[in-house]
Amino acid sequence: MSREKYSCYEYIIEYDIDFGWYYIIYGTGCPPYDNGEIESEDFFDAEQEARFAVIGHIDLLENGER
């Protein structure tokens, strides 16, 4: 899948046939994760659920939370 962007973070939503939908946030250049990837800790039943979760996770990162 192609990368999408929310705020200054890029992310992708992917599907694992055994577990379901998940996301990966690319934190390069954005505090607090200047390098690396953050993979969701949960799997989701629907792509839209994963999309809402990644946006919520990015909001937390921007507020100094994990």
Distance bins in CASP14 RR format, pairs under 12 A and 6 or more apart:
PFRMAT RR
TARGET T0000
AUTHOR 0000-0000-0000
RMODE 2
METHOD distances of the structure
MODEL  1
1 10 0 0 0 0 0 1 0 0 0 0 0
1 11 0 0 0 0 1 0 0 0 0 0 0
1 12 1 0 1 0 0 0 0 0 0 0 0
1 13 1 0 0 1 0 0 0 0 0 0 0
1 14 1 0 0 1 0 0 0 0 0 0 0
1 15 0 0 0 0 1 0 0 0 0 0 0
1 21 0 0 0 0 0 1 0 0 0 0 0
1 22 0 0 0 0 0 1 0 0 0 0 0
1 23 0 0 0 0 0 1 0 0 0 0 0
1 24 0 0 0 0 1 0 0 0 0 0 0
1 47 0 0 0 0 1 0 0 0 0 0 0
1 50 0 0 0 0 0 1 0 0 0 0 0
1 51 0 0 0 0 0 1 0 0 0 0 0
2 10 0 0 0 0 1 0 0 0 0 0 0
2 11 0 0 0 0 0 1 0 0 0 0 0
2 12 1 0 0 1 0 0 0 0 0 0 0
2 13 0 0 0 0 1 0 0 0 0 0 0
2 14 0 0 0 0 0 1 0 0 0 0 0
3 9 0 0 0 0 1 0 0 0 0 0 0
3 10 1 0 1 0 0 0 0 0 0 0 0
3 11 1 0 0 1 0 0 0 0 0 0 0
3 12 1 0 1 0 0 0 0 0 0 0 0
3 13 0 0 0 0 1 0 0 0 0 0 0
3 14 0 0 0 0 0 1 0 0 0 0 0
3 23 0 0 0 0 0 1 0 0 0 0 0
3 24 0 0 0 0 1 0 0 0 0 0 0
3 25 0 0 0 0 0 1 0 0 0 0 0
3 26 1 0 0 1 0 0 0 0 0 0 0
3 27 0 0 0 0 0 1 0 0 0 0 0
3 28 0 0 0 0 0 1 0 0 0 0 0
3 37 0 0 0 0 0 1 0 0 0 0 0
3 54 0 0 0 0 0 1 0 0 0 0 0
4 10 1 0 0 1 0 0 0 0 0 0 0
4 11 1 0 1 0 0 0 0 0 0 0 0
4 12 1 0 0 1 0 0 0 0 0 0 0
4 13 1 0 0 1 0 0 0 0 0 0 0
4 14 0 0 0 0 0 1 0 0 0 0 0
4 23 0 0 0 0 1 0 0 0 0 0 0
4 24 0 0 0 0 0 1 0 0 0 0 0
4 25 0 0 0 0 0 1 0 0 0 0 0
4 26 0 0 0 0 0 1 0 0 0 0 0
4 47 0 0 0 0 0 1 0 0 0 0 0
4 50 0 0 0 0 0 1 0 0 0 0 0
4 51 0 0 0 0 1 0 0 0 0 0 0
4 54 0 0 0 0 1 0 0 0 0 0 0
4 55 0 0 0 0 1 0 0 0 0 0 0
4 58 0 0 0 0 0 1 0 0 0 0 0
5 11 1 0 0 1 0 0 0 0 0 0 0
5 12 0 0 0 0 0 1 0 0 0 0 0
5 25 0 0 0 0 0 1 0 0 0 0 0
5 26 0 0 0 0 1 0 0 0 0 0 0
5 27 0 0 0 0 0 1 0 0 0 0 0
5 30 0 0 0 0 0 1 0 0 0 0 0
5 54 0 0 0 0 0 1 0 0 0 0 0
5 55 0 0 0 0 0 1 0 0 0 0 0
5 58 0 0 0 0 1 0 0 0 0 0 0
6 12 0 0 0 0 0 1 0 0 0 0 0
6 13 0 0 0 0 0 1 0 0 0 0 0
6 23 0 0 0 0 0 1 0 0 0 0 0
6 25 0 0 0 0 1 0 0 0 0 0 0
6 26 0 0 0 0 0 1 0 0 0 0 0
6 27 0 0 0 0 0 1 0 0 0 0 0
6 30 0 0 0 0 0 1 0 0 0 0 0
6 51 0 0 0 0 1 0 0 0 0 0 0
6 52 0 0 0 0 0 1 0 0 0 0 0
6 53 0 0 0 0 0 1 0 0 0 0 0
6 54 1 0 0 1 0 0 0 0 0 0 0
6 55 1 0 1 0 0 0 0 0 0 0 0
6 56 0 0 0 0 1 0 0 0 0 0 0
6 57 0 0 0 0 1 0 0 0 0 0 0
6 58 1 0 1 0 0 0 0 0 0 0 0
6 59 0 0 0 0 1 0 0 0 0 0 0
6 61 0 0 0 0 0 1 0 0 0 0 0
6 62 0 0 0 0 1 0 0 0 0 0 0
7 25 0 0 0 0 0 1 0 0 0 0 0
7 27 0 0 0 0 0 1 0 0 0 0 0
7 29 0 0 0 0 0 1 0 0 0 0 0
7 30 1 0 0 1 0 0 0 0 0 0 0
7 31 0 0 0 0 0 1 0 0 0 0 0
7 54 0 0 0 0 0 1 0 0 0 0 0
7 55 0 0 0 0 1 0 0 0 0 0 0
7 56 0 0 0 0 0 1 0 0 0 0 0
7 57 0 0 0 0 0 1 0 0 0 0 0
7 58 1 0 1 0 0 0 0 0 0 0 0
7 59 0 0 0 0 1 0 0 0 0 0 0
7 60 0 0 0 0 0 1 0 0 0 0 0
7 61 0 0 0 0 1 0 0 0 0 0 0
7 62 1 0 0 1 0 0 0 0 0 0 0
7 63 0 0 0 0 0 1 0 0 0 0 0
8 25 0 0 0 0 0 1 0 0 0 0 0
8 26 0 0 0 0 0 1 0 0 0 0 0
8 27 0 0 0 0 1 0 0 0 0 0 0
8 28 0 0 0 0 1 0 0 0 0 0 0
8 29 1 0 0 1 0 0 0 0 0 0 0
8 30 1 0 1 0 0 0 0 0 0 0 0
8 31 0 0 0 0 1 0 0 0 0 0 0
8 32 0 0 0 0 0 1 0 0 0 0 0
8 33 0 0 0 0 0 1 0 0 0 0 0
8 34 0 0 0 0 0 1 0 0 0 0 0
8 58 0 0 0 0 1 0 0 0 0 0 0
8 61 0 0 0 0 1 0 0 0 0 0 0
8 62 0 0 0 0 1 0 0 0 0 0 0
9 23 0 0 0 0 0 1 0 0 0 0 0
9 24 0 0 0 0 0 1 0 0 0 0 0
9 25 1 0 1 0 0 0 0 0 0 0 0
9 26 1 0 0 1 0 0 0 0 0 0 0
9 27 1 0 1 0 0 0 0 0 0 0 0
9 28 0 0 0 0 1 0 0 0 0 0 0
9 29 0 0 0 0 1 0 0 0 0 0 0
9 30 1 0 1 0 0 0 0 0 0 0 0
9 31 0 0 0 0 0 1 0 0 0 0 0
9 32 0 0 0 0 0 1 0 0 0 0 0
9 33 0 0 0 0 1 0 0 0 0 0 0
9 34 0 0 0 0 0 1 0 0 0 0 0
9 36 0 0 0 0 0 1 0 0 0 0 0
9 37 0 0 0 0 0 1 0 0 0 0 0
9 38 0 0 0 0 1 0 0 0 0 0 0
9 54 0 0 0 0 1 0 0 0 0 0 0
9 55 0 0 0 0 1 0 0 0 0 0 0
9 56 0 0 0 0 0 1 0 0 0 0 0
9 57 0 0 0 0 1 0 0 0 0 0 0
9 58 1 0 1 0 0 0 0 0 0 0 0
9 59 0 0 0 0 1 0 0 0 0 0 0
9 60 0 0 0 0 0 1 0 0 0 0 0
9 61 1 0 0 1 0 0 0 0 0 0 0
9 62 0 0 0 0 1 0 0 0 0 0 0
10 23 0 0 0 0 0 1 0 0 0 0 0
10 24 0 0 0 0 1 0 0 0 0 0 0
10 25 1 0 0 1 0 0 0 0 0 0 0
10 26 1 0 1 0 0 0 0 0 0 0 0
10 27 1 0 0 1 0 0 0 0 0 0 0
10 28 1 0 0 1 0 0 0 0 0 0 0
10 29 0 0 0 0 0 1 0 0 0 0 0
10 30 0 0 0 0 1 0 0 0 0 0 0
10 33 0 0 0 0 0 1 0 0 0 0 0
10 36 0 0 0 0 0 1 0 0 0 0 0
10 37 0 0 0 0 0 1 0 0 0 0 0
10 38 0 0 0 0 0 1 0 0 0 0 0
10 54 0 0 0 0 0 1 0 0 0 0 0
10 58 0 0 0 0 1 0 0 0 0 0 0
11 22 0 0 0 0 0 1 0 0 0 0 0
11 23 1 0 1 0 0 0 0 0 0 0 0
11 24 1 0 0 1 0 0 0 0 0 0 0
11 25 1 0 1 0 0 0 0 0 0 0 0
11 26 1 0 0 1 0 0 0 0 0 0 0
11 27 0 0 0 0 1 0 0 0 0 0 0
11 28 0 0 0 0 0 1 0 0 0 0 0
11 30 0 0 0 0 0 1 0 0 0 0 0
11 37 0 0 0 0 1 0 0 0 0 0 0
11 38 0 0 0 0 1 0 0 0 0 0 0
11 39 0 0 0 0 0 1 0 0 0 0 0
11 40 0 0 0 0 1 0 0 0 0 0 0
11 50 0 0 0 0 1 0 0 0 0 0 0
11 51 0 0 0 0 1 0 0 0 0 0 0
11 53 0 0 0 0 0 1 0 0 0 0 0
11 54 1 0 1 0 0 0 0 0 0 0 0
11 55 0 0 0 0 1 0 0 0 0 0 0
11 56 0 0 0 0 0 1 0 0 0 0 0
11 57 0 0 0 0 1 0 0 0 0 0 0
11 58 1 0 0 1 0 0 0 0 0 0 0
11 61 0 0 0 0 0 1 0 0 0 0 0
12 21 0 0 0 0 0 1 0 0 0 0 0
12 22 0 0 0 0 1 0 0 0 0 0 0
12 23 1 0 0 1 0 0 0 0 0 0 0
12 24 1 0 1 0 0 0 0 0 0 0 0
12 25 0 0 0 0 1 0 0 0 0 0 0
12 26 1 0 0 1 0 0 0 0 0 0 0
12 37 0 0 0 0 1 0 0 0 0 0 0
12 38 0 0 0 0 0 1 0 0 0 0 0
12 39 0 0 0 0 0 1 0 0 0 0 0
12 40 0 0 0 0 0 1 0 0 0 0 0
12 47 0 0 0 0 0 1 0 0 0 0 0
12 50 0 0 0 0 1 0 0 0 0 0 0
12 51 0 0 0 0 0 1 0 0 0 0 0
12 54 0 0 0 0 1 0 0 0 0 0 0
13 20 0 0 0 0 0 1 0 0 0 0 0
13 21 1 0 0 1 0 0 0 0 0 0 0
13 22 1 0 0 1 0 0 0 0 0 0 0
13 23 1 0 1 0 0 0 0 0 0 0 0
13 24 0 0 0 0 1 0 0 0 0 0 0
13 25 0 0 0 0 0 1 0 0 0 0 0
13 39 0 0 0 0 0 1 0 0 0 0 0
13 40 0 0 0 0 1 0 0 0 0 0 0
13 43 0 0 0 0 0 1 0 0 0 0 0
13 44 0 0 0 0 1 0 0 0 0 0 0
13 46 0 0 0 0 0 1 0 0 0 0 0
13 47 1 0 1 0 0 0 0 0 0 0 0
13 48 0 0 0 0 1 0 0 0 0 0 0
13 49 0 0 0 0 1 0 0 0 0 0 0
13 50 1 0 1 0 0 0 0 0 0 0 0
13 51 1 0 1 0 0 0 0 0 0 0 0
13 52 0 0 0 0 0 1 0 0 0 0 0
13 53 0 0 0 0 1 0 0 0 0 0 0
13 54 1 0 0 1 0 0 0 0 0 0 0
13 55 0 0 0 0 0 1 0 0 0 0 0
14 20 0 0 0 0 1 0 0 0 0 0 0
14 21 1 0 0 1 0 0 0 0 0 0 0
14 22 1 0 1 0 0 0 0 0 0 0 0
14 23 1 0 0 1 0 0 0 0 0 0 0
14 24 1 0 0 1 0 0 0 0 0 0 0
14 25 0 0 0 0 0 1 0 0 0 0 0
14 37 0 0 0 0 0 1 0 0 0 0 0
14 39 0 0 0 0 1 0 0 0 0 0 0
14 40 0 0 0 0 1 0 0 0 0 0 0
14 43 0 0 0 0 0 1 0 0 0 0 0
14 44 0 0 0 0 0 1 0 0 0 0 0
14 47 0 0 0 0 1 0 0 0 0 0 0
14 50 0 0 0 0 1 0 0 0 0 0 0
14 51 0 0 0 0 0 1 0 0 0 0 0
14 54 0 0 0 0 0 1 0 0 0 0 0
15 21 1 0 1 0 0 0 0 0 0 0 0
15 22 1 0 0 1 0 0 0 0 0 0 0
15 23 0 0 0 0 0 1 0 0 0 0 0
15 43 0 0 0 0 1 0 0 0 0 0 0
15 44 0 0 0 0 1 0 0 0 0 0 0
15 45 0 0 0 0 0 1 0 0 0 0 0
15 46 0 0 0 0 0 1 0 0 0 0 0
15 47 1 0 0 1 0 0 0 0 0 0 0
15 49 0 0 0 0 0 1 0 0 0 0 0
15 50 0 0 0 0 1 0 0 0 0 0 0
16 22 1 0 0 1 0 0 0 0 0 0 0
16 23 0 0 0 0 0 1 0 0 0 0 0
16 24 0 0 0 0 0 1 0 0 0 0 0
16 39 0 0 0 0 0 1 0 0 0 0 0
16 40 0 0 0 0 0 1 0 0 0 0 0
16 42 0 0 0 0 0 1 0 0 0 0 0
16 43 1 0 0 1 0 0 0 0 0 0 0
16 44 0 0 0 0 0 1 0 0 0 0 0
16 50 0 0 0 0 0 1 0 0 0 0 0
17 43 0 0 0 0 0 1 0 0 0 0 0
18 43 0 0 0 0 1 0 0 0 0 0 0
19 39 0 0 0 0 0 1 0 0 0 0 0
19 40 0 0 0 0 0 1 0 0 0 0 0
19 41 0 0 0 0 0 1 0 0 0 0 0
19 42 0 0 0 0 1 0 0 0 0 0 0
19 43 1 0 1 0 0 0 0 0 0 0 0
19 44 0 0 0 0 1 0 0 0 0 0 0
19 45 0 0 0 0 0 1 0 0 0 0 0
19 50 0 0 0 0 0 1 0 0 0 0 0
20 40 0 0 0 0 0 1 0 0 0 0 0
20 42 0 0 0 0 1 0 0 0 0 0 0
20 43 1 0 1 0 0 0 0 0 0 0 0
20 44 1 0 0 1 0 0 0 0 0 0 0
20 45 1 0 0 1 0 0 0 0 0 0 0
20 46 0 0 0 0 1 0 0 0 0 0 0
20 47 0 0 0 0 1 0 0 0 0 0 0
20 49 0 0 0 0 1 0 0 0 0 0 0
20 50 0 0 0 0 1 0 0 0 0 0 0
21 40 0 0 0 0 1 0 0 0 0 0 0
21 42 0 0 0 0 1 0 0 0 0 0 0
21 43 1 0 0 1 0 0 0 0 0 0 0
21 44 1 0 1 0 0 0 0 0 0 0 0
21 45 1 0 0 1 0 0 0 0 0 0 0
21 46 1 0 0 1 0 0 0 0 0 0 0
21 47 1 0 1 0 0 0 0 0 0 0 0
21 48 0 0 0 0 1 0 0 0 0 0 0
21 49 1 0 0 1 0 0 0 0 0 0 0
21 50 1 0 1 0 0 0 0 0 0 0 0
21 51 0 0 0 0 1 0 0 0 0 0 0
21 52 0 0 0 0 0 1 0 0 0 0 0
21 53 0 0 0 0 1 0 0 0 0 0 0
21 54 0 0 0 0 0 1 0 0 0 0 0
22 37 0 0 0 0 0 1 0 0 0 0 0
22 38 0 0 0 0 0 1 0 0 0 0 0
22 39 1 0 0 1 0 0 0 0 0 0 0
22 40 1 0 1 0 0 0 0 0 0 0 0
22 41 0 0 0 0 1 0 0 0 0 0 0
22 42 1 0 0 1 0 0 0 0 0 0 0
22 43 1 0 1 0 0 0 0 0 0 0 0
22 44 1 0 0 1 0 0 0 0 0 0 0
22 45 0 0 0 0 0 1 0 0 0 0 0
22 46 0 0 0 0 0 1 0 0 0 0 0
22 47 0 0 0 0 0 1 0 0 0 0 0
22 49 0 0 0 0 0 1 0 0 0 0 0
22 50 1 0 0 1 0 0 0 0 0 0 0
22 51 0 0 0 0 0 1 0 0 0 0 0
22 53 0 0 0 0 1 0 0 0 0 0 0
22 54 0 0 0 0 1 0 0 0 0 0 0
22 57 0 0 0 0 0 1 0 0 0 0 0
23 37 0 0 0 0 0 1 0 0 0 0 0
23 38 0 0 0 0 1 0 0 0 0 0 0
23 39 1 0 0 1 0 0 0 0 0 0 0
23 40 1 0 1 0 0 0 0 0 0 0 0
23 41 0 0 0 0 0 1 0 0 0 0 0
23 42 0 0 0 0 1 0 0 0 0 0 0
23 43 0 0 0 0 1 0 0 0 0 0 0
23 44 0 0 0 0 1 0 0 0 0 0 0
23 47 0 0 0 0 1 0 0 0 0 0 0
23 48 0 0 0 0 0 1 0 0 0 0 0
23 49 0 0 0 0 0 1 0 0 0 0 0
23 50 1 0 1 0 0 0 0 0 0 0 0
23 51 1 0 0 1 0 0 0 0 0 0 0
23 52 0 0 0 0 0 1 0 0 0 0 0
23 53 1 0 0 1 0 0 0 0 0 0 0
23 54 1 0 1 0 0 0 0 0 0 0 0
23 55 0 0 0 0 1 0 0 0 0 0 0
23 56 0 0 0 0 0 1 0 0 0 0 0
23 57 1 0 0 1 0 0 0 0 0 0 0
23 58 0 0 0 0 1 0 0 0 0 0 0
24 33 0 0 0 0 0 1 0 0 0 0 0
24 36 0 0 0 0 1 0 0 0 0 0 0
24 37 1 0 1 0 0 0 0 0 0 0 0
24 38 1 0 0 1 0 0 0 0 0 0 0
24 39 1 0 1 0 0 0 0 0 0 0 0
24 40 1 0 0 1 0 0 0 0 0 0 0
24 41 0 0 0 0 0 1 0 0 0 0 0
24 50 0 0 0 0 0 1 0 0 0 0 0
24 53 0 0 0 0 0 1 0 0 0 0 0
24 54 0 0 0 0 1 0 0 0 0 0 0
24 57 0 0 0 0 0 1 0 0 0 0 0
24 58 0 0 0 0 0 1 0 0 0 0 0
25 32 0 0 0 0 0 1 0 0 0 0 0
25 33 1 0 0 1 0 0 0 0 0 0 0
25 36 0 0 0 0 1 0 0 0 0 0 0
25 37 1 0 0 1 0 0 0 0 0 0 0
25 38 1 0 1 0 0 0 0 0 0 0 0
25 39 1 0 0 1 0 0 0 0 0 0 0
25 40 0 0 0 0 1 0 0 0 0 0 0
25 41 0 0 0 0 0 1 0 0 0 0 0
25 50 0 0 0 0 0 1 0 0 0 0 0
25 53 0 0 0 0 0 1 0 0 0 0 0
25 54 1 0 0 1 0 0 0 0 0 0 0
25 55 0 0 0 0 0 1 0 0 0 0 0
25 56 0 0 0 0 0 1 0 0 0 0 0
25 57 1 0 0 1 0 0 0 0 0 0 0
25 58 1 0 0 1 0 0 0 0 0 0 0
25 59 0 0 0 0 0 1 0 0 0 0 0
25 60 0 0 0 0 0 1 0 0 0 0 0
25 61 1 0 0 1 0 0 0 0 0 0 0
25 62 0 0 0 0 0 1 0 0 0 0 0
25 66 0 0 0 0 0 1 0 0 0 0 0
26 33 0 0 0 0 1 0 0 0 0 0 0
26 34 0 0 0 0 0 1 0 0 0 0 0
26 35 0 0 0 0 1 0 0 0 0 0 0
26 36 1 0 0 1 0 0 0 0 0 0 0
26 37 1 0 1 0 0 0 0 0 0 0 0
26 38 0 0 0 0 1 0 0 0 0 0 0
26 39 0 0 0 0 0 1 0 0 0 0 0
26 54 0 0 0 0 0 1 0 0 0 0 0
26 58 0 0 0 0 0 1 0 0 0 0 0
26 61 0 0 0 0 0 1 0 0 0 0 0
27 33 1 0 1 0 0 0 0 0 0 0 0
27 34 1 0 0 1 0 0 0 0 0 0 0
27 35 1 0 0 1 0 0 0 0 0 0 0
27 36 1 0 1 0 0 0 0 0 0 0 0
27 37 1 0 0 1 0 0 0 0 0 0 0
27 38 1 0 0 1 0 0 0 0 0 0 0
27 39 0 0 0 0 0 1 0 0 0 0 0
27 57 0 0 0 0 0 1 0 0 0 0 0
27 58 0 0 0 0 1 0 0 0 0 0 0
27 61 0 0 0 0 1 0 0 0 0 0 0
27 62 0 0 0 0 0 1 0 0 0 0 0
28 34 1 0 0 1 0 0 0 0 0 0 0
28 35 1 0 1 0 0 0 0 0 0 0 0
28 36 1 0 0 1 0 0 0 0 0 0 0
28 37 0 0 0 0 1 0 0 0 0 0 0
28 38 0 0 0 0 0 1 0 0 0 0 0
29 35 1 0 0 1 0 0 0 0 0 0 0
29 36 0 0 0 0 1 0 0 0 0 0 0
29 61 0 0 0 0 0 1 0 0 0 0 0
30 36 0 0 0 0 0 1 0 0 0 0 0
30 38 0 0 0 0 0 1 0 0 0 0 0
30 58 0 0 0 0 1 0 0 0 0 0 0
30 61 1 0 0 1 0 0 0 0 0 0 0
30 62 0 0 0 0 1 0 0 0 0 0 0
30 64 0 0 0 0 0 1 0 0 0 0 0
31 61 0 0 0 0 1 0 0 0 0 0 0
31 62 0 0 0 0 1 0 0 0 0 0 0
31 63 0 0 0 0 0 1 0 0 0 0 0
31 64 0 0 0 0 1 0 0 0 0 0 0
32 38 0 0 0 0 0 1 0 0 0 0 0
32 58 0 0 0 0 0 1 0 0 0 0 0
32 60 0 0 0 0 0 1 0 0 0 0 0
32 61 1 0 0 1 0 0 0 0 0 0 0
32 62 0 0 0 0 1 0 0 0 0 0 0
32 63 0 0 0 0 0 1 0 0 0 0 0
32 64 1 0 0 1 0 0 0 0 0 0 0
32 65 0 0 0 0 1 0 0 0 0 0 0
32 66 0 0 0 0 1 0 0 0 0 0 0
33 39 0 0 0 0 0 1 0 0 0 0 0
33 57 0 0 0 0 0 1 0 0 0 0 0
33 58 0 0 0 0 0 1 0 0 0 0 0
33 60 0 0 0 0 0 1 0 0 0 0 0
33 61 1 0 0 1 0 0 0 0 0 0 0
33 62 0 0 0 0 0 1 0 0 0 0 0
33 64 0 0 0 0 0 1 0 0 0 0 0
33 66 0 0 0 0 1 0 0 0 0 0 0
34 61 0 0 0 0 0 1 0 0 0 0 0
38 53 0 0 0 0 0 1 0 0 0 0 0
38 54 0 0 0 0 1 0 0 0 0 0 0
38 57 1 0 0 1 0 0 0 0 0 0 0
38 58 0 0 0 0 1 0 0 0 0 0 0
38 60 0 0 0 0 0 1 0 0 0 0 0
38 61 1 0 0 1 0 0 0 0 0 0 0
38 66 0 0 0 0 1 0 0 0 0 0 0
39 50 0 0 0 0 0 1 0 0 0 0 0
39 53 0 0 0 0 0 1 0 0 0 0 0
39 54 0 0 0 0 0 1 0 0 0 0 0
39 57 0 0 0 0 0 1 0 0 0 0 0
40 49 0 0 0 0 0 1 0 0 0 0 0
40 50 1 0 0 1 0 0 0 0 0 0 0
40 51 0 0 0 0 0 1 0 0 0 0 0
40 52 0 0 0 0 0 1 0 0 0 0 0
40 53 1 0 0 1 0 0 0 0 0 0 0
40 54 1 0 0 1 0 0 0 0 0 0 0
40 55 0 0 0 0 0 1 0 0 0 0 0
40 56 0 0 0 0 0 1 0 0 0 0 0
40 57 1 0 0 1 0 0 0 0 0 0 0
40 58 0 0 0 0 0 1 0 0 0 0 0
41 50 0 0 0 0 0 1 0 0 0 0 0
41 53 0 0 0 0 1 0 0 0 0 0 0
41 54 0 0 0 0 0 1 0 0 0 0 0
41 57 0 0 0 0 1 0 0 0 0 0 0
41 66 0 0 0 0 0 1 0 0 0 0 0
42 49 0 0 0 0 1 0 0 0 0 0 0
42 50 0 0 0 0 1 0 0 0 0 0 0
42 52 0 0 0 0 0 1 0 0 0 0 0
42 53 1 0 0 1 0 0 0 0 0 0 0
42 54 0 0 0 0 0 1 0 0 0 0 0
42 57 0 0 0 0 0 1 0 0 0 0 0
43 49 0 0 0 0 1 0 0 0 0 0 0
43 50 0 0 0 0 1 0 0 0 0 0 0
43 53 0 0 0 0 0 1 0 0 0 0 0
44 50 1 0 1 0 0 0 0 0 0 0 0
44 51 0 0 0 0 1 0 0 0 0 0 0
44 52 0 0 0 0 1 0 0 0 0 0 0
44 53 1 0 0 1 0 0 0 0 0 0 0
44 54 0 0 0 0 1 0 0 0 0 0 0
45 53 0 0 0 0 0 1 0 0 0 0 0
46 52 0 0 0 0 1 0 0 0 0 0 0
46 53 0 0 0 0 0 1 0 0 0 0 0
47 53 0 0 0 0 0 1 0 0 0 0 0
47 54 0 0 0 0 0 1 0 0 0 0 0
48 54 0 0 0 0 0 1 0 0 0 0 0
48 55 0 0 0 0 0 1 0 0 0 0 0
49 55 0 0 0 0 0 1 0 0 0 0 0
49 56 0 0 0 0 0 1 0 0 0 0 0
50 56 0 0 0 0 0 1 0 0 0 0 0
50 57 0 0 0 0 0 1 0 0 0 0 0
51 57 0 0 0 0 0 1 0 0 0 0 0
51 58 0 0 0 0 0 1 0 0 0 0 0
52 58 0 0 0 0 0 1 0 0 0 0 0
52 59 0 0 0 0 0 1 0 0 0 0 0
53 59 0 0 0 0 0 1 0 0 0 0 0
53 60 0 0 0 0 0 1 0 0 0 0 0
54 60 0 0 0 0 0 1 0 0 0 0 0
54 61 0 0 0 0 0 1 0 0 0 0 0
55 61 0 0 0 0 0 1 0 0 0 0 0
55 62 0 0 0 0 0 1 0 0 0 0 0
56 62 0 0 0 0 1 0 0 0 0 0 0
56 63 0 0 0 0 0 1 0 0 0 0 0
56 65 0 0 0 0 0 1 0 0 0 0 0
56 66 0 0 0 0 0 1 0 0 0 0 0
57 63 0 0 0 0 0 1 0 0 0 0 0
57 64 0 0 0 0 0 1 0 0 0 0 0
57 65 0 0 0 0 1 0 0 0 0 0 0
57 66 0 0 0 0 1 0 0 0 0 0 0
58 64 0 0 0 0 0 1 0 0 0 0 0
58 65 0 0 0 0 0 1 0 0 0 0 0
58 66 0 0 0 0 0 1 0 0 0 0 0
59 65 0 0 0 0 1 0 0 0 0 0 0
59 66 0 0 0 0 0 1 0 0 0 0 0
60 66 1 0 0 1 0 0 0 0 0 0 0
END
